[in-house]
Amino acid sequence: MNKRALKLLGFVAVLLLSMGGPFGFSQAFGAEINLRYAGDLPVGNHLTRGQEYFAQRVNEISKGQVKVQVFPAGQLFSAKDYPKALPAGAVDMAPDLVARWSGLVPSANFAELPLFWDDWSHAWRAYDSEMGEILSKGMETAGVKVLFWLQDGVAGFATKFPLKTAEDLKGKRIRSPSELASHSLKALGGAPAFMGGGEVYMALQRGTVDGGIASVTSFCDRKYYEVTKYVTEPGFMFGLYACLINLKKWNELPPEAQKALSAAGKDTQEWARKEVQKVDAESLEELKKHGMEVYYLPKAEKELWRKAFQPVYDLVVTKAGDVGPKMFDLANKAR
């Protein structure tokens, strides 16, 4: 083979390397990118496992040039601190309850409407529609970008006392995960106590609170069955989470890195939707095995609660401003 042919083969080899894989990664991509991915839930929780799945897919798609390091179980921050820590760049990424951002993004309250969503499929149809696009744009005004949607398990009440009517909540101090959950509790006559998930077990043990709103998966993972006896209305809320990345960090990333994160996010969202339905069912069975009584509100009582929540629904629409009526309409059309 002559020198000209060798040079041509060498050029082709370099060109192929520079083209990289299907997401455009190249050997000339530059220094390895490292992202810190904070989490608040325990190791083994499906959301934590979702973080690990996402990190693995990013590594695979980017061919090791983008590394996502997972810090679960509140190692970096409590979830209640994310609305400050993420926009400030104190951490690069975190999966967080969207409604927790309602102080910065009023439309975020739609993600936690009480006794509104029929099931996960109803919620997913809404978030995959224009409603999700509106919500994503709102989150960017707070300094974070939504990479993909996630969800904790169906949320309900874990209490030390039987909860079968709104009257049973009167005067009871209940842990609230968000502003909207607090409004919902007040509408039923309860006294909300806002705190991060990692603080609830001790509060229940000490009697600081009489119960809490959280997902049934959290009830299991955080061993609420050791300090409470009753589970009421799993499906009271379908808590939407989002994988959030600091917007400034996102904009600074090379396009190839953004493509890898987006592609990994799409895979993780699909994985997470299958996983949550599985863990919801498993968690409820586990709670029953530990002696917890699971109670679903009868239709008549549920309608009384919804009637009490009407001012909450109205507040959500009003606070969202111009986009409020449209988002409410889109949420209803997704049924």
C-alpha positions as CSV (number, residue, x, y, z in Angstrom):
1,M,0.0,0.0,0.0
2,N,1.5,3.4,-1.0
3,K,1.9,6.4,1.3
4,R,-1.0,8.2,-0.3
5,A,-3.4,5.3,0.5
6,L,-2.1,5.0,4.1
7,K,-2.7,8.7,4.6
8,L,-6.2,8.3,3.2
9,L,-7.0,5.4,5.6
10,G,-5.6,7.4,8.5
11,F,-7.9,10.4,7.6
12,V,-10.9,8.1,7.4
13,A,-10.1,6.5,10.8
14,V,-9.8,10.0,12.4
15,L,-13.1,11.0,10.8
16,L,-14.9,8.0,12.1
17,L,-13.6,8.6,15.6
18,S,-14.6,12.2,15.5
19,M,-18.1,11.2,14.5
20,G,-18.5,9.1,17.6
21,G,-21.7,7.1,18.4
22,P,-25.3,7.8,17.6
23,F,-25.3,10.8,20.0
24,G,-22.4,12.5,18.3
25,F,-19.7,11.9,21.0
26,S,-16.2,12.4,19.8
27,Q,-12.7,11.8,21.1
28,A,-12.2,15.5,20.9
29,F,-15.0,16.1,23.3
30,G,-12.6,17.5,25.9
31,A,-12.3,17.0,29.6
32,E,-14.6,14.5,31.4
33,I,-17.7,16.1,32.8
34,N,-18.8,15.3,36.4
35,L,-22.3,16.1,37.7
36,R,-23.4,15.8,41.3
37,Y,-26.9,14.2,41.6
38,A,-28.4,14.7,45.0
39,G,-31.2,12.6,46.4
40,D,-33.2,12.6,49.6
41,L,-34.7,9.1,49.6
42,P,-33.2,6.0,51.1
43,V,-30.9,3.6,49.3
44,G,-33.2,0.9,47.7
45,N,-36.1,3.3,47.2
46,H,-37.2,3.2,43.5
47,L,-36.4,6.9,43.1
48,T,-32.9,6.3,44.3
49,R,-32.6,3.2,42.0
50,G,-33.9,5.5,39.2
51,Q,-31.0,7.9,39.9
52,E,-28.5,5.0,39.6
53,Y,-30.2,3.8,36.4
54,F,-29.9,7.3,34.9
55,A,-26.3,7.6,35.9
56,Q,-25.5,4.3,34.3
57,R,-27.3,5.2,31.0
58,V,-25.5,8.6,30.9
59,N,-22.2,6.8,31.2
60,E,-23.1,4.3,28.5
61,I,-24.4,6.9,26.0
62,S,-21.6,9.3,26.5
63,K,-19.0,6.5,26.4
64,G,-17.8,7.5,29.9
65,Q,-17.2,11.2,29.1
66,V,-20.1,12.4,31.3
67,K,-20.2,11.0,34.8
68,V,-23.2,11.4,37.1
69,Q,-22.4,10.8,40.8
70,V,-25.4,9.9,43.0
71,F,-25.6,11.1,46.6
72,P,-28.7,9.5,48.1
73,A,-30.4,9.7,51.5
74,G,-29.9,13.4,52.1
75,Q,-26.1,13.2,52.0
76,L,-25.9,16.6,50.4
77,F,-29.2,18.3,51.2
78,S,-32.6,17.7,52.6
79,A,-35.2,17.8,49.9
80,K,-36.8,20.9,51.4
81,D,-33.6,22.8,50.6
82,Y,-33.6,22.0,46.9
83,P,-35.5,25.1,45.8
84,K,-32.5,27.1,47.1
85,A,-29.6,24.8,46.6
86,L,-30.3,23.9,42.9
87,P,-30.7,27.4,41.5
88,A,-27.7,28.5,43.4
89,G,-25.6,25.7,41.9
90,A,-24.8,24.2,45.3
91,V,-25.6,20.9,43.6
92,D,-25.9,20.2,39.9
93,M,-29.0,17.9,39.8
94,A,-31.7,16.4,42.0
95,P,-35.0,14.6,41.6
96,D,-37.6,16.7,43.5
97,L,-41.3,16.9,44.2
98,V,-42.5,19.5,41.7
99,A,-45.0,21.0,44.1
100,R,-42.2,21.9,46.5
101,W,-41.3,24.6,44.0
102,S,-44.6,26.4,44.1
103,G,-43.2,29.3,46.0
104,L,-41.0,30.1,43.0
105,V,-43.3,28.5,40.3
106,P,-47.0,28.9,41.1
107,S,-48.1,26.6,38.4
108,A,-46.1,23.8,40.2
109,N,-49.1,23.3,42.5
110,F,-50.9,21.5,39.6
111,A,-48.6,18.6,40.2
112,E,-50.2,17.8,43.6
113,L,-54.0,18.4,43.3
114,P,-55.7,16.4,46.1
115,L,-58.1,13.7,45.1
116,F,-58.0,14.9,41.5
117,W,-56.0,12.4,39.4
118,D,-57.8,9.2,38.5
119,D,-54.6,7.1,38.3
120,W,-51.0,7.3,37.0
121,S,-52.1,7.0,33.4
122,H,-54.3,10.1,33.8
123,A,-51.4,12.1,35.3
124,W,-48.9,10.9,32.6
125,R,-51.2,11.9,29.8
126,A,-51.4,15.4,31.3
127,Y,-47.7,15.9,31.8
128,D,-46.9,14.5,28.3
129,S,-49.2,17.1,26.8
130,E,-48.9,20.9,26.6
131,M,-49.5,21.1,30.3
132,G,-46.1,19.6,30.9
133,E,-44.5,22.0,28.5
134,I,-46.0,25.0,30.3
135,L,-44.8,23.6,33.7
136,S,-41.3,23.0,32.3
137,K,-41.1,26.6,31.1
138,G,-42.2,27.8,34.5
139,M,-39.5,25.8,36.2
140,E,-36.9,27.5,34.0
141,T,-37.9,30.8,35.5
142,A,-36.7,29.4,38.8
143,G,-33.3,28.6,37.4
144,V,-33.7,24.8,36.8
145,K,-34.4,22.7,33.7
146,V,-36.7,19.7,33.7
147,L,-34.8,16.8,32.1
148,F,-37.6,14.3,32.5
149,W,-40.6,13.5,34.7
150,L,-40.6,11.0,37.6
151,Q,-42.9,10.0,40.4
152,D,-42.9,8.7,43.9
153,G,-45.5,6.1,44.8
154,V,-49.1,7.1,45.3
155,A,-49.4,9.3,48.3
156,G,-51.8,8.9,51.2
157,F,-52.0,9.4,55.0
158,A,-50.0,7.4,57.6
159,T,-51.5,8.1,61.0
160,K,-51.5,6.9,64.6
161,F,-55.3,7.2,64.7
162,P,-58.1,5.8,62.4
163,L,-58.8,8.3,59.6
164,K,-62.1,7.7,58.0
165,T,-63.7,11.2,57.8
166,A,-62.6,14.8,57.6
167,E,-63.8,15.1,61.2
168,D,-61.1,12.7,62.3
169,L,-58.4,15.2,61.2
170,K,-59.7,18.1,63.3
171,G,-56.9,19.4,65.5
172,K,-54.5,16.7,64.4
173,R,-50.9,17.8,63.5
174,I,-50.0,16.1,60.1
175,R,-46.7,16.3,58.3
176,S,-47.0,18.2,55.0
177,P,-44.5,17.8,52.1
178,S,-45.5,21.0,50.3
179,E,-47.5,24.2,50.4
180,L,-50.4,22.7,48.5
181,A,-50.6,19.7,50.8
182,S,-50.7,22.2,53.7
183,H,-53.7,24.1,52.1
184,S,-55.4,20.7,51.6
185,L,-54.9,19.7,55.2
186,K,-56.3,23.1,56.4
187,A,-59.3,22.6,54.2
188,L,-60.1,19.4,56.1
189,G,-59.4,20.9,59.5
190,G,-56.0,19.5,60.1
191,A,-52.8,21.3,61.3
192,P,-50.0,21.0,58.8
193,A,-46.4,20.6,59.8
194,F,-44.0,21.2,56.9
195,M,-40.8,19.0,57.1
196,G,-38.5,16.9,54.9
197,G,-39.1,13.2,54.5
198,G,-36.0,12.3,56.6
199,E,-37.4,14.1,59.6
200,V,-40.8,12.5,59.8
201,Y,-40.0,9.2,61.6
202,M,-38.5,10.9,64.6
203,A,-41.4,13.4,64.7
204,L,-43.9,10.5,64.7
205,Q,-41.9,8.7,67.3
206,R,-41.7,11.7,69.6
207,G,-45.4,12.6,69.1
208,T,-44.5,15.9,67.4
209,V,-46.9,15.0,64.7
210,D,-49.9,12.6,64.7
211,G,-49.4,11.4,61.1
212,G,-48.0,12.4,57.7
213,I,-48.7,12.6,54.0
214,A,-46.2,10.8,51.9
215,S,-46.0,8.0,49.3
216,V,-46.7,4.4,50.3
217,T,-43.2,3.5,49.2
218,S,-41.8,6.0,51.7
219,F,-44.0,4.5,54.4
220,C,-42.2,1.2,53.8
221,D,-38.6,2.5,53.2
222,R,-38.8,4.9,56.2
223,K,-40.5,2.2,58.4
224,Y,-43.5,4.2,59.3
225,Y,-45.2,1.0,60.3
226,E,-43.0,1.1,63.5
227,V,-44.6,4.4,64.6
228,T,-48.0,4.5,62.9
229,K,-50.9,2.1,62.5
230,Y,-53.2,3.3,59.7
231,V,-52.9,4.1,56.0
232,T,-55.7,6.1,54.5
233,E,-56.6,6.7,50.8
234,P,-53.5,5.7,48.8
235,G,-54.0,7.9,45.7
236,F,-54.9,11.0,47.7
237,M,-52.1,12.6,45.7
238,F,-50.1,11.5,42.7
239,G,-46.9,13.3,43.5
240,L,-45.1,14.4,40.4
241,Y,-41.3,14.5,40.6
242,A,-38.9,15.9,38.0
243,C,-35.2,15.3,37.4
244,L,-33.9,18.9,37.7
245,I,-30.6,20.3,36.6
246,N,-29.2,23.8,37.4
247,L,-30.1,25.8,34.3
248,K,-26.8,27.7,34.1
249,K,-24.9,24.3,34.3
250,W,-27.1,22.9,31.6
251,N,-26.5,25.9,29.3
252,E,-22.7,25.6,29.8
253,L,-22.7,21.9,28.8
254,P,-21.5,21.0,25.2
255,P,-24.4,19.9,22.9
256,E,-23.1,16.3,23.0
257,A,-23.4,16.2,26.7
258,Q,-26.9,17.7,26.6
259,K,-28.0,15.0,24.1
260,A,-26.6,12.2,26.3
261,L,-28.4,13.5,29.4
262,S,-31.7,13.9,27.4
263,A,-31.5,10.5,25.9
264,A,-30.7,8.9,29.3
265,G,-33.6,10.8,30.7
266,K,-36.0,9.5,28.2
267,D,-34.9,5.9,29.0
268,T,-35.2,6.6,32.7
269,Q,-38.7,8.1,32.5
270,E,-39.9,5.0,30.7
271,W,-38.2,2.7,33.2
272,A,-39.6,4.7,36.2
273,R,-43.2,4.6,35.0
274,K,-43.2,0.8,34.9
275,E,-41.4,0.6,38.2
276,V,-43.7,2.8,40.2
277,Q,-46.8,0.7,39.5
278,K,-44.9,-2.4,40.6
279,V,-43.6,-0.8,43.8
280,D,-47.0,0.8,44.7
281,A,-48.6,-2.7,44.9
282,E,-45.6,-4.2,46.7
283,S,-45.5,-1.5,49.3
284,L,-49.1,-1.8,50.2
285,E,-48.7,-5.5,50.7
286,E,-45.6,-5.0,52.8
287,L,-47.4,-2.4,55.0
288,K,-50.2,-4.9,55.6
289,K,-47.7,-7.6,56.5
290,H,-46.4,-5.2,59.2
291,G,-49.9,-4.8,60.7
292,M,-50.9,-1.5,59.1
293,E,-54.6,-1.2,58.2
294,V,-55.2,0.2,54.7
295,Y,-58.5,2.2,54.3
296,Y,-60.0,3.7,51.1
297,L,-62.6,6.4,51.4
298,P,-66.1,5.4,50.4
299,K,-67.4,7.4,47.3
300,A,-69.7,9.6,49.4
301,E,-67.0,10.6,51.8
302,K,-64.5,11.2,49.0
303,E,-67.0,13.6,47.4
304,L,-67.3,15.5,50.7
305,W,-63.5,15.9,50.7
306,R,-63.5,17.0,47.1
307,K,-66.2,19.6,48.0
308,A,-63.9,20.8,50.8
309,F,-61.0,21.0,48.3
310,Q,-62.8,23.2,45.8
311,P,-61.2,26.4,47.3
312,V,-57.9,24.6,47.0
313,Y,-58.5,23.9,43.3
314,D,-59.6,27.5,42.7
315,L,-56.4,28.7,44.5
316,V,-54.2,26.6,42.3
317,V,-55.8,28.0,39.1
318,T,-55.7,31.6,40.4
319,K,-52.1,31.4,41.6
320,A,-50.9,30.0,38.3
321,G,-52.0,33.3,36.6
322,D,-52.8,33.4,32.9
323,V,-51.8,29.8,32.3
324,G,-54.0,28.5,35.2
325,P,-57.3,28.0,33.4
326,K,-55.6,26.4,30.4
327,M,-53.6,23.9,32.6
328,F,-56.8,23.0,34.5
329,D,-58.6,22.3,31.3
330,L,-55.7,20.2,29.9
331,A,-55.6,18.2,33.2
332,N,-59.3,17.4,32.9
333,K,-59.1,16.6,29.2
334,A,-56.4,14.0,29.9
335,R,-58.9,11.8,31.8
